[in-house]
Amino acid sequence: MVSAHSLKVLYEEMIHDKHDLKIVADLFQNELNIQDATAEDLVQELSTLRDEGCEDLVRMSGIYKCLDKMTLSPDIILEFRESQLIYLEQNDCSSWFGASGCFWSDADTTGLNRSLKDCYPGLREFFVVKLGVCTSAYDSLLNETSDDPDHMREVILKFMEEVGECVPQFPATPLQTKKILPVWHPDGTVVLCSVDTDFAIADRKPLAILLDNSIKILNFDLGDVRYLWPFFEWLEIADRRLSLCVTERVTRTPDGPSVLNEPYSRDLRRKAHHITRVADTFNTFATYGDATRLFQRLKTIRVVEVCDIFSEMEIVQDDKAIRSAPQPTTAYVSDEDLDFTIYVSKNKKETLFSVLPRILEAWLRQDRYHWHTFEVISSLTSIIASDISVLDKILEDQGIV
């Protein structure tokens, strides 16, 4: 020992005969009343080894094995939780943790920081039962038998808190058949399901509200959905997000006057070059393939006011199309006319420029991907809201070439 002289170690080096060594041990323990090291002594030894930078895994394992044979007081257990007394090695790196900062995993996974099994395979009972080290949340997901959706929700959140960006290190396949996902059903019940159930992920609150009573949807709020996104990608269910699965179907009143809004039309045509620069930067050309063809199309843009426009949101679940109730909407893009036309409701034309960036971004993207949605909408907002004389400088500041 470093913190105290160990007679056993000293005499084991000098006396190799087991019988003679036992006689010496009896002398010290029974005649001279020299006591064995206590749990407090061993905890002090761990603290000293930690402070001196010791990296001897075998030595630490021996101390933990001695502690495992003892009855630990509540104070000792508390010290293990509050102090960094557990030594771990992984990938040529070593560190010390408290009992609340590491976990035990029996799963056959790749190594992960703070997992104890690889370092101390025979000491599960000591760490888990005596010290109260938690089992890995991945193990909990694999072996969970609870049918309580709220409980499983907490286990999933704990798993992500535990592993963070390391989630791809775990095999996803064993979990894809497990009923661990809390899914809200149209009848109001929340049931644990596997990925085989056809459900959606609510990554857009307005879409979730419109379709909430009609579809099966994962029972996590928007904040949890963002936090758990690496988890959804890992389980290969990220493509179930509403923003990708929902199709908007727009209709306008067939009768009634249509009026060309020349000022709006002229302003957007003058900015066709700047819109094309954004599309070129993010490689989103709608159906036109390149910047030149897109620019020629945008030069025909016109804004037409109509009486009423309605939209319905549609999603397919279990091979059945489900639609929301028709809702009044501000505008929509029609690329089927000879000219490129944006239809706007007369009753909502004052709000056109607040929704136009989103509408144009969706048209440019054509539902291919969402990697740069925020950046594209931000740039289009600047173009629509600003005078053409300052647009070059604004786009340069945003990194638009």
GUBA-170119 format. One line per 8 residues: number of its first residue (from 1); their letters; for each residue y, x negated, z negated of N, C-alpha, C. Coordinates in steps of 0.2 Angstrom, whole numbers, plus 5000, padded with zeros to 4 digits. Layout:
<pts>
NUM) a) Y/X/Z/Y/X/Z/Y/X/Z; ...
</pts>
This chain:
<pts>
1) mvsahslk) 4994/4996/5000/5000/5000/5000/5006/4996/5000; 5012/4998/5003/5018/4995/5003/5022/4996/4997; 5022/5002/4995/5026/5004/4989/5023/5003/4982; 5017/5001/4982/5013/4999/4976/5007/4994/4978; 5005/4990/4973/5000/4985/4974/4993/4989/4974; 4989/4989/4979/4983/4992/4979/4977/4987/4977; 4974/4988/4971/4969/4984/4969/4963/4985/4973; 4961/4991/4976/4955/4992/4980/4955/4988/4986
9) vlyeemih) 4961/4988/4990/4962/4984/4996/4961/4977/4994; 4964/4974/4989/4964/4967/4987/4957/4965/4986; 4953/4969/4982/4946/4967/4980/4941/4968/4985; 4943/4973/4990/4938/4974/4995/4938/4968/5000; 4944/4964/5000/4944/4958/5004/4941/4952/5001; 4940/4952/4995/4937/4947/4991/4930/4948/4989; 4928/4954/4988/4921/4955/4986/4918/4960/4991; 4912/4957/4994/4909/4961/5000/4903/4965/4997
17) dkhdlkiv) 4900/4963/4992/4894/4967/4989/4896/4973/4986; 4893/4979/4988/4896/4985/4985/4894/4986/4978; 4889/4983/4976/4887/4984/4968/4892/4980/4964; 4894/4974/4966/4899/4970/4963/4906/4974/4963; 4907/4977/4969/4914/4980/4969/4914/4986/4965; 4908/4990/4964/4908/4996/4959/4910/4993/4952; 4907/4988/4950/4908/4985/4943/4915/4984/4942; 4918/4981/4947/4926/4979/4946/4930/4986/4946
25) adlfqnel) 4928/4991/4950/4931/4997/4950/4931/5000/4943; 4925/5000/4940/4924/5003/4934/4928/5000/4929; 4928/4993/4929/4933/4989/4924/4940/4992/4925; 4943/4992/4931/4950/4994/4931/4951/5001/4929; 4946/5006/4931/4947/5013/4930/4946/5015/4923; 4940/5013/4920/4937/5015/4914/4939/5011/4908; 4939/5004/4909/4941/5000/4903/4949/4999/4903; 4952/4997/4909/4959/4996/4909/4963/5002/4910
33) niqdatae) 4960/5008/4912/4963/5014/4912/4969/5014/4918; 4967/5010/4923/4972/5010/4929/4970/5016/4934; 4974/5021/4935/4973/5027/4938/4973/5026/4946; 4969/5031/4949/4970/5031/4956/4977/5033/4958; 4979/5032/4964/4985/5034/4967/4986/5041/4967; 4991/5044/4965/4992/5051/4965/4995/5054/4972; 4995/5060/4972/4999/5063/4978/5006/5061/4979; 5009/5060/4973/5016/5058/4973/5017/5051/4976
41) dlvqelst) 5012/5047/4973/5012/5040/4976/5011/5039/4983; 5006/5043/4986/5005/5043/4993/5011/5046/4997; 5014/5051/4995/5020/5053/4998/5026/5048/4998; 5026/5044/4992/5031/5039/4992/5029/5033/4997; 5023/5032/4998/5020/5027/5003/5022/5029/5010; 5021/5036/5011/5023/5038/5018/5031/5037/5019; 5035/5039/5014/5042/5038/5015/5044/5030/5016; 5040/5026/5013/5042/5019/5013/5040/5016/5020
49) lrdegced) 5034/5018/5022/5031/5016/5029/5036/5019/5035; 5038/5025/5034/5043/5028/5039/5049/5024/5039; 5052/5022/5033/5059/5019/5033/5058/5012/5035; 5052/5009/5035/5051/5002/5037/5049/5002/5044; 5048/5007/5048/5047/5008/5055/5039/5006/5056; 5035/5008/5052/5028/5007/5053/5025/5011/5058; 5021/5008/5063/5018/5012/5068/5011/5012/5068; 5008/5012/5063/5000/5011/5062/4997/5018/5061
57) lvrmsgiy) 4995/5020/5066/4992/5027/5066/4986/5027/5061; 4982/5022/5062/4975/5022/5057/4977/5022/5050; 4983/5019/5048/4985/5018/5041/4987/5025/5039; 4991/5029/5043/4994/5035/5042/4988/5040/5041; 4983/5040/5045/4977/5044/5045/4974/5043/5039; 4973/5037/5036/4970/5036/5030/4973/5039/5024; 4980/5039/5024/4984/5042/5019/4983/5050/5019; 4983/5053/5025/4982/5060/5025/4975/5062/5023
65) kcldkmtl) 4970/5058/5025/4963/5059/5023/4963/5059/5015; 4966/5054/5012/4967/5054/5004/4970/5060/5002; 4975/5062/5005/4979/5068/5002/4975/5075/5003; 4971/5075/5009/4967/5080/5010/4962/5082/5004; 4960/5076/5001/4955/5077/4995/4958/5079/4989; 4965/5080/4989/4968/5081/4983/4971/5088/4983; 4972/5091/4977/4976/5097/4976/4983/5096/4976; 4987/5099/4981/4994/5097/4982/4998/5102/4978
73) spdiilef) 5003/5100/4974/5007/5104/4971/5012/5108/4976; 5015/5113/4974/5021/5116/4978/5026/5111/4980; 5028/5107/4975/5033/5102/4976/5031/5097/4982; 5025/5095/4982/5023/5091/4987/5023/5094/4994; 5021/5100/4994/5020/5104/5000/5028/5105/5003; 5032/5107/4998/5039/5108/5000/5042/5101/5003; 5040/5096/5000/5043/5089/5003/5040/5088/5010; 5034/5090/5011/5032/5089/5018/5035/5093/5023
81) resqliyl) 5038/5099/5021/5041/5104/5025/5049/5101/5026; 5052/5099/5021/5059/5097/5021/5060/5090/5023; 5055/5085/5023/5056/5078/5024/5051/5076/5030; 5053/5071/5034/5049/5069/5039/5044/5064/5037; 5038/5067/5036/5032/5063/5033/5026/5063/5037; 5027/5066/5043/5021/5067/5047/5022/5062/5054; 5018/5057/5054/5019/5053/5060/5015/5055/5066; 5018/5055/5072/5015/5057/5078/5016/5051/5084
89) eqndcssw) 5011/5051/5088/5012/5046/5094/5010/5050/5100; 5014/5049/5105/5012/5052/5112/5016/5048/5117; 5012/5046/5122/5014/5042/5128/5018/5036/5126; 5015/5032/5122/5018/5026/5120/5025/5027/5116; 5026/5033/5113/5032/5034/5109/5029/5037/5102; 5033/5035/5097/5031/5038/5091/5037/5041/5087; 5036/5045/5083/5041/5048/5079/5038/5052/5073; 5043/5054/5068/5041/5057/5062/5044/5064/5062
97) fgasgcfw) 5040/5069/5059/5042/5076/5059/5041/5079/5052; 5044/5084/5051/5042/5088/5045/5037/5093/5047; 5034/5096/5042/5028/5101/5043/5031/5107/5047; 5037/5109/5047/5040/5114/5050/5042/5112/5057; 5042/5106/5059/5044/5104/5066/5038/5102/5070; 5032/5103/5068/5027/5101/5073/5022/5107/5073; 5016/5106/5076/5011/5112/5077/5004/5109/5078; 5000/5113/5077/4993/5111/5079/4990/5115/5085
105) sdadttgl) 4987/5112/5090/4985/5116/5096/4978/5114/5097; 4973/5119/5097/4966/5118/5099/4965/5119/5106; 4970/5121/5110/4969/5122/5117/4968/5116/5121; 4964/5116/5126/4963/5110/5131/4969/5110/5136; 4975/5107/5133/4981/5106/5138/4982/5099/5138; 4987/5097/5142/4990/5091/5142/4994/5090/5136; 4995/5083/5134/4999/5082/5128/5006/5084/5128; 5008/5086/5122/5014/5089/5121/5017/5086/5114
113) nrslkdcy) 5023/5084/5114/5026/5082/5108/5025/5087/5102; 5024/5084/5096/5023/5087/5090/5017/5091/5089; 5012/5090/5094/5005/5092/5093/5001/5087/5089; 4997/5089/5084/4994/5085/5079/4987/5083/5081; 4983/5087/5085/4976/5087/5086/4974/5080/5089; 4978/5077/5094/4976/5071/5097/4976/5065/5092; 4981/5066/5088/4982/5060/5083/4977/5061/5077; 4976/5067/5075/4972/5068/5069/4967/5073/5070
121) pglreffv) 4962/5072/5074/4957/5077/5076/4953/5080/5070; 4952/5077/5065/4948/5079/5060/4952/5082/5054; 4958/5083/5055/4962/5085/5049/4966/5092/5050; 4963/5096/5054/4966/5103/5055/4967/5107/5048; 4962/5107/5044/4963/5111/5038/4968/5108/5033; 4969/5101/5033/4974/5098/5029/4981/5100/5032; 4982/5100/5038/4989/5101/5041/4990/5109/5041; 4985/5113/5043/4987/5120/5044/4986/5124/5038
129) vklgvcts) 4981/5122/5034/4979/5126/5028/4983/5124/5022; 4983/5117/5021/4987/5114/5015/4994/5114/5016; 4996/5111/5022/5003/5110/5023/5007/5116/5026; 5003/5120/5029/5006/5126/5032/5009/5125/5039; 5007/5120/5042/5009/5118/5049/5007/5124/5054; 5011/5127/5058/5009/5132/5062/5005/5130/5068; 5000/5135/5070/4997/5134/5076/5001/5135/5082; 4999/5131/5087/5003/5132/5093/5004/5139/5096
137) aydsllne) 5010/5141/5098/5011/5148/5101/5007/5149/5107; 5005/5143/5111/5001/5144/5116/4994/5146/5114; 4991/5143/5108/4985/5146/5106/4985/5153/5104; 4991/5155/5101/4992/5162/5099/4991/5166/5105; 4994/5164/5110/4994/5169/5116/4987/5169/5119; 4983/5164/5119/4977/5164/5121/4972/5168/5117; 4973/5167/5110/4968/5170/5106/4970/5177/5102; 4976/5179/5104/4979/5185/5100/4975/5191/5102
145) tsddpdhm) 4974/5195/5096/4970/5201/5097/4974/5207/5095; 4981/5206/5094/4985/5211/5092/4987/5216/5098; 4988/5222/5097/4990/5227/5102/4997/5229/5100; 5001/5225/5096/5007/5227/5094/5012/5224/5099; 5016/5228/5104/5020/5225/5109/5026/5221/5105; 5029/5223/5100/5034/5219/5097/5032/5213/5094; 5026/5212/5091/5023/5206/5089/5022/5201/5095; 5019/5204/5100/5018/5199/5106/5025/5197/5109
153) revilkfm) 5030/5201/5109/5036/5199/5111/5039/5193/5107; 5038/5193/5101/5040/5188/5096/5036/5181/5098; 5029/5182/5099/5025/5176/5100/5027/5173/5107; 5029/5177/5112/5031/5174/5118/5038/5170/5117; 5042/5173/5114/5049/5170/5112/5047/5164/5108; 5043/5164/5104/5041/5158/5100/5038/5152/5104; 5034/5154/5109/5031/5149/5113/5036/5146/5117; 5041/5150/5120/5046/5146/5124/5051/5142/5120
161) eevgecvp) 5052/5144/5113/5056/5140/5109/5052/5134/5107; 5046/5134/5107/5042/5128/5105/5041/5123/5111; 5040/5126/5117/5039/5121/5123/5045/5120/5127; 5050/5125/5128/5055/5124/5132/5054/5122/5139; 5057/5117/5142/5056/5115/5149/5049/5112/5150; 5045/5111/5145/5038/5108/5145/5033/5113/5147; 5035/5120/5148/5030/5125/5149/5025/5123/5155; 5028/5120/5161/5023/5119/5166/5017/5114/5164
169) qfpatplq) 5018/5111/5158/5012/5106/5156/5006/5110/5154; 5007/5117/5153/5001/5121/5150/4998/5125/5156; 4992/5126/5156/4988/5130/5162/4990/5137/5161; 4993/5140/5166/4995/5147/5166/4989/5152/5167; 4984/5149/5171/4979/5154/5173/4975/5158/5168; 4973/5154/5162/4970/5158/5157/4974/5164/5154; 4981/5163/5154/4985/5169/5152/4986/5174/5156; 4985/5173/5163/4987/5178/5168/4982/5184/5167
177) tkkilpvw) 4976/5183/5164/4972/5189/5163/4972/5192/5157; 4977/5189/5152/4977/5192/5145/4982/5197/5145; 4981/5202/5141/4986/5208/5140/4991/5206/5135; 4996/5202/5137/5001/5199/5132/5008/5201/5133; 5009/5205/5139/5016/5207/5141/5018/5214/5139; 5023/5215/5135/5025/5222/5134/5028/5225/5139; 5025/5230/5142/5028/5234/5148/5030/5241/5146; 5036/5243/5147/5038/5250/5146/5036/5254/5152
185) hpdgtvvl) 5033/5260/5150/5031/5265/5155/5035/5271/5156; 5035/5274/5161/5040/5280/5162/5039/5286/5157; 5033/5286/5154/5032/5291/5148/5035/5289/5142; 5038/5283/5141/5041/5281/5135/5037/5276/5131; 5031/5275/5133/5027/5271/5129/5028/5263/5131; 5027/5259/5126/5027/5252/5128/5019/5249/5127; 5016/5247/5132/5009/5245/5132/5009/5237/5134; 5004/5234/5130/5003/5227/5132/4999/5227/5139
193) csvdtdfa) 5001/5223/5144/4998/5223/5150/4997/5215/5152; 4993/5214/5157/4992/5208/5160/4996/5208/5167; 4996/5202/5170/5000/5202/5176/4997/5206/5182; 4991/5209/5181/4988/5213/5186/4992/5220/5186; 4995/5222/5181/4999/5228/5181/5005/5227/5185; 5007/5232/5189/5013/5232/5194/5019/5234/5190; 5023/5229/5187/5029/5231/5184/5035/5226/5187; 5041/5228/5185/5047/5224/5187/5050/5221/5181
201) iadrkpla) 5054/5216/5182/5058/5212/5177/5065/5214/5178; 5068/5216/5173/5075/5219/5173/5080/5213/5173; 5082/5210/5178/5087/5204/5178/5094/5207/5180; 5094/5213/5182/5101/5217/5183/5101/5223/5179; 5106/5224/5175/5106/5229/5170/5108/5236/5174; 5112/5236/5179/5114/5242/5183/5108/5245/5186; 5104/5240/5189/5098/5243/5193/5093/5245/5188; 5092/5242/5182/5087/5244/5177/5089/5251/5174
209) illdnsik) 5096/5253/5174/5098/5259/5171/5096/5265/5176; 5098/5263/5183/5096/5268/5188/5089/5270/5189; 5085/5265/5188/5077/5266/5189/5073/5266/5182; 5077/5266/5177/5073/5265/5170/5068/5270/5169; 5069/5277/5170/5065/5282/5168/5059/5283/5173; 5059/5279/5179/5055/5280/5184/5049/5275/5185; 5051/5269/5183/5046/5263/5184/5044/5260/5178; 5038/5256/5179/5036/5251/5174/5040/5245/5174
217) ilnfdlgd) 5043/5243/5168/5047/5238/5168/5046/5233/5161; 5046/5227/5162/5045/5222/5156/5050/5224/5151; 5047/5224/5145/5051/5227/5139/5055/5221/5136; 5059/5217/5139/5064/5212/5137/5071/5214/5139; 5076/5212/5134/5083/5214/5136/5085/5208/5141; 5091/5209/5144/5094/5204/5149/5094/5197/5146; 5096/5196/5140/5097/5190/5137/5090/5186/5136; 5085/5190/5134/5078/5187/5134/5075/5186/5141
225) vrylwpff) 5077/5190/5146/5075/5188/5153/5077/5182/5155; 5084/5180/5154/5086/5174/5156/5083/5168/5152; 5082/5169/5146/5079/5164/5142/5072/5162/5144; 5068/5168/5146/5061/5167/5148/5060/5166/5155; 5065/5164/5159/5064/5164/5166/5059/5158/5168; 5059/5152/5164/5054/5147/5166/5047/5150/5164; 5046/5154/5159/5040/5157/5158/5038/5162/5163; 5042/5166/5166/5040/5170/5171/5038/5167/5178
233) ewleiadr) 5042/5161/5179/5040/5157/5185/5033/5154/5184; 5032/5152/5178/5026/5149/5176/5020/5153/5177; 5021/5160/5175/5016/5165/5176/5015/5168/5183; 5020/5165/5187/5021/5167/5194/5022/5175/5195; 5027/5177/5191/5029/5184/5191/5037/5185/5192; 5040/5179/5194/5047/5179/5194/5049/5183/5200; 5045/5184/5205/5047/5188/5211/5047/5195/5210; 5046/5197/5204/5046/5205/5202/5053/5207/5199
241) rlslcvte) 5057/5202/5200/5064/5204/5197/5067/5209/5201; 5071/5214/5198/5074/5220/5202/5078/5217/5207; 5082/5212/5206/5087/5210/5211/5083/5208/5218; 5077/5206/5217/5073/5205/5223/5069/5211/5226; 5066/5215/5221/5062/5220/5223/5065/5226/5226; 5071/5228/5223/5075/5234/5225/5078/5234/5231; 5077/5239/5235/5081/5240/5242/5086/5245/5241; 5092/5244/5243/5097/5249/5243/5098/5252/5250
249) rvtrtpdg) 5097/5259/5249/5098/5263/5255/5104/5267/5255; 5108/5266/5260/5115/5269/5260/5116/5274/5265; 5119/5280/5264/5120/5285/5269/5128/5287/5268; 5131/5289/5273/5137/5292/5273/5138/5299/5276; 5143/5303/5274/5143/5309/5276/5144/5310/5284; 5139/5313/5287/5139/5313/5294/5145/5316/5298; 5148/5321/5294/5154/5325/5297/5160/5322/5294; 5166/5324/5296/5172/5321/5293/5175/5316/5297
257) psvlnepy) 5181/5315/5296/5185/5309/5300/5183/5302/5298; 5183/5298/5303/5183/5291/5302/5189/5287/5304; 5192/5283/5300/5199/5281/5301/5198/5273/5300; 5200/5270/5306/5201/5262/5306/5206/5260/5301; 5205/5256/5296/5210/5253/5292/5212/5246/5295; 5217/5246/5299/5219/5240/5303/5221/5234/5299; 5225/5235/5294/5227/5229/5290/5222/5226/5286; 5217/5230/5284/5211/5226/5281/5207/5223/5286
265) srdlrrka) 5206/5226/5292/5202/5223/5297/5205/5217/5300; 5212/5217/5301/5215/5211/5303/5215/5205/5298; 5215/5207/5292/5215/5201/5287/5208/5198/5287; 5203/5202/5287/5196/5199/5287/5195/5195/5293; 5197/5197/5299/5196/5194/5305/5199/5187/5305; 5205/5187/5302/5209/5180/5302/5205/5175/5297; 5201/5178/5293/5198/5174/5288/5190/5173/5290; 5189/5174/5296/5182/5174/5298/5179/5166/5298
273) hhitrvad) 5184/5162/5300/5182/5155/5300/5181/5152/5293; 5184/5155/5288/5183/5152/5281/5177/5155/5278; 5175/5162/5280/5169/5165/5278/5163/5161/5281; 5164/5159/5287/5159/5155/5291/5158/5148/5287; 5163/5145/5285/5162/5139/5281/5158/5139/5275; 5159/5145/5272/5155/5146/5266/5147/5147/5268; 5146/5151/5273/5140/5152/5275/5136/5146/5278; 5140/5141/5281/5137/5135/5283/5136/5130/5278
281) tfntfaty) 5140/5130/5273/5138/5126/5267/5132/5128/5263; 5131/5134/5263/5125/5136/5259/5119/5139/5264; 5120/5138/5270/5115/5139/5275/5112/5146/5275; 5117/5151/5275/5116/5158/5275/5120/5161/5281; 5116/5163/5286/5120/5165/5292/5118/5172/5294; 5115/5176/5289/5113/5183/5290/5107/5182/5295; 5108/5186/5301/5103/5186/5306/5105/5181/5312; 5110/5177/5311/5113/5174/5317/5111/5167/5318
289) gdatrlfq) 5108/5164/5313/5105/5157/5315/5109/5151/5314; 5115/5152/5316/5120/5146/5315/5127/5148/5314; 5131/5143/5313/5138/5145/5311/5142/5148/5317; 5141/5145/5323/5144/5147/5329/5143/5155/5330; 5137/5157/5330/5135/5164/5332/5138/5168/5326; 5138/5166/5320/5140/5170/5315/5148/5171/5315; 5151/5166/5317/5158/5166/5318/5160/5171/5323; 5157/5171/5329/5159/5175/5334/5158/5183/5332
297) rlktirvv) 5152/5184/5328/5151/5191/5325/5157/5193/5320; 5159/5188/5316/5164/5190/5311/5171/5191/5314; 5172/5189/5320/5178/5190/5323/5179/5197/5325; 5173/5201/5325/5174/5208/5328/5174/5212/5322; 5175/5210/5316/5174/5214/5309/5180/5219/5309; 5178/5225/5307/5183/5230/5306/5181/5234/5300; 5186/5237/5297/5185/5241/5291/5187/5248/5292; 5182/5253/5291/5182/5260/5293/5182/5264/5287
305) evcdifse) 5187/5269/5286/5187/5273/5280/5183/5280/5282; 5178/5282/5278/5175/5288/5279/5175/5292/5272; 5173/5298/5273/5174/5303/5267/5170/5301/5261; 5163/5301/5262/5159/5299/5256/5153/5294/5258; 5151/5290/5253/5146/5285/5254/5141/5286/5248; 5135/5286/5249/5130/5287/5244/5125/5282/5245; 5122/5279/5239/5117/5274/5239/5111/5276/5235; 5105/5274/5237/5099/5275/5233/5096/5269/5232
313) meivqddk) 5093/5267/5226/5089/5261/5225/5082/5263/5226; 5078/5259/5229/5071/5260/5231/5067/5254/5229; 5061/5256/5225/5057/5250/5223/5050/5253/5224; 5045/5249/5226/5038/5251/5227/5034/5248/5221; 5030/5253/5218/5026/5251/5213/5019/5255/5214; 5014/5251/5213/5007/5255/5214/5007/5258/5221; 5010/5255/5226/5010/5257/5233/5014/5264/5234; 5018/5265/5229/5022/5271/5229/5029/5270/5229
321) airsapqp) 5033/5272/5234/5040/5271/5234/5044/5276/5229; 5048/5273/5225/5052/5276/5220/5059/5275/5221; 5063/5281/5221/5070/5281/5222/5074/5283/5217; 5080/5280/5216/5085/5283/5211/5088/5289/5214; 5092/5293/5209/5096/5298/5212/5102/5295/5216; 5104/5299/5221/5110/5296/5225/5116/5295/5221; 5119/5290/5222/5125/5288/5218/5131/5287/5223; 5137/5289/5221/5143/5287/5226/5144/5280/5225
329) ttayvsde) 5145/5277/5231/5147/5270/5231/5153/5268/5235; 5155/5262/5235/5162/5260/5238/5161/5259/5245; 5156/5255/5247/5156/5252/5254/5149/5250/5255; 5148/5249/5262/5142/5246/5264/5143/5242/5271; 5139/5238/5273/5140/5234/5279/5135/5237/5284; 5138/5238/5290/5134/5240/5296/5134/5235/5301; 5129/5232/5303/5129/5226/5308/5125/5229/5314; 5125/5236/5315/5121/5239/5320/5126/5241/5326
337) dldftiyv) 5132/5242/5324/5137/5244/5329/5139/5238/5333; 5143/5240/5339/5145/5235/5343/5150/5230/5340; 5154/5233/5335/5158/5228/5331/5155/5228/5324; 5156/5223/5321/5154/5222/5314/5158/5226/5309; 5155/5231/5306/5159/5237/5303/5157/5237/5295; 5163/5237/5291/5162/5239/5284/5165/5246/5283; 5160/5250/5281/5162/5257/5280/5164/5257/5272; 5170/5260/5271/5173/5261/5264/5174/5268/5263
345) sknkketl) 5173/5271/5257/5174/5277/5255/5182/5278/5254; 5185/5283/5257/5192/5284/5256/5194/5285/5248; 5189/5288/5244/5191/5289/5237/5190/5283/5233; 5188/5277/5236/5187/5271/5232/5189/5265/5236; 5194/5266/5241/5196/5260/5245/5200/5255/5241; 5203/5258/5235/5207/5253/5231/5203/5248/5228; 5196/5249/5227/5192/5245/5224/5187/5241/5229; 5189/5241/5235/5185/5238/5240/5185/5230/5239
353) fsvlpril) 5190/5227/5238/5190/5220/5238/5187/5217/5231; 5186/5222/5227/5182/5219/5221/5174/5219/5222; 5172/5223/5227/5165/5224/5228/5163/5220/5235; 5168/5219/5239/5167/5216/5245/5163/5209/5245; 5165/5204/5240/5162/5198/5240/5154/5199/5239; 5152/5203/5235/5145/5205/5233/5142/5207/5240; 5145/5212/5243/5142/5215/5249/5141/5210/5254; 5146/5206/5255/5146/5201/5261/5140/5196/5259
361) eawlrqdr) 5140/5194/5253/5135/5189/5251/5128/5191/5252; 5127/5198/5250/5120/5201/5251/5119/5201/5259; 5124/5203/5263/5123/5203/5270/5121/5196/5273; 5125/5191/5271/5123/5184/5273/5117/5182/5271; 5115/5183/5265/5108/5181/5262/5102/5184/5265; 5103/5191/5267/5097/5195/5270/5091/5194/5265; 5092/5194/5259/5086/5194/5254/5082/5189/5255; 5084/5183/5257/5080/5177/5258/5079/5173/5252
369) yhwhtfev) 5084/5172/5248/5084/5169/5242/5090/5170/5238; 5090/5168/5231/5096/5169/5227/5098/5163/5224; 5096/5157/5227/5098/5151/5224/5105/5150/5223; 5110/5152/5227/5117/5150/5227/5121/5157/5227; 5118/5162/5225/5122/5168/5224/5128/5168/5221; 5129/5165/5215/5135/5165/5211/5140/5161/5215; 5138/5155/5218/5143/5151/5221/5146/5154/5227; 5141/5157/5231/5144/5161/5237/5149/5166/5236
377) issltsii) 5147/5170/5231/5151/5176/5229/5158/5173/5226; 5158/5168/5222/5164/5165/5220/5168/5163/5225; 5166/5159/5230/5170/5157/5236/5172/5163/5240; 5168/5168/5241/5170/5174/5245/5176/5178/5242; 5175/5178/5235/5181/5181/5231/5187/5177/5232; 5187/5171/5232/5193/5167/5233/5196/5168/5240; 5192/5169/5245/5194/5170/5252/5197/5177/5252; 5194/5182/5250/5197/5189/5250/5203/5190/5246
385) asdisvld) 5204/5187/5241/5209/5188/5236/5215/5183/5238; 5215/5178/5242/5220/5173/5243/5223/5174/5250; 5229/5172/5250/5233/5171/5256/5229/5166/5261; 5229/5167/5267/5226/5162/5272/5229/5155/5272; 5235/5155/5270/5239/5148/5270/5236/5143/5265; 5233/5146/5259/5230/5141/5254/5223/5141/5254; 5219/5144/5259/5212/5144/5258/5209/5138/5260; 5211/5133/5264/5208/5127/5265/5208/5123/5259
393) kiledqgi) 5213/5123/5255/5214/5119/5249/5209/5122/5244; 5209/5129/5243/5204/5132/5238/5197/5130/5240; 5195/5131/5246/5188/5129/5248/5186/5122/5247; 5191/5117/5249/5190/5110/5247/5189/5109/5240; 5192/5112/5236/5192/5111/5228/5185/5114/5226; 5182/5119/5230/5175/5122/5228/5170/5118/5231; 5171/5113/5235/5166/5109/5238/5163/5112/5245; 5167/5116/5248/5165/5120/5254/5168/5115/5260
401) v) 5164/5113/5264/5166/5108/5269/5169/5112/5275
</pts>
